């Protein structure tokens, strides 16, 4: 019989092929099967992790979660306080931006209108006259 090929070992690992008389007679193929069996047990076995390691890992995760919440809330506190301060400043300054026209009585309005009508020159010419009168 001939030695097993790599595909034969793979088929054995996946349970497609059974051992035959050659493996019982050949020390090399038997050694390779044993090496593959040990490697499969090592890879599929339970990991060797202590309870202390897992507890420390869990504590670390909880600490990071708590820090993340605190840091996230601290950022929002700055955003909210800045927004409130901006709203107060805008609320206090808007009434000053909105200027209302002075209240003028009807008599005053008609006097100003008649004074403008009796003047031959427009009011916009007065600054030009002031330049030449000096």
Secondary structure, DSSP 8 states (H G I E B T S, - for coil): -----HHHHHHHHTTSS---HHHHH-HHHHHHHHHHHHHHHHHHS-----HHHHHHHHHHHHHHHHHHHHHHHHHHHHHHHHHHHHHHHHHHHHHHHS-------HHHHHHHHHHHHH-SS-GGGHHHHHHH--
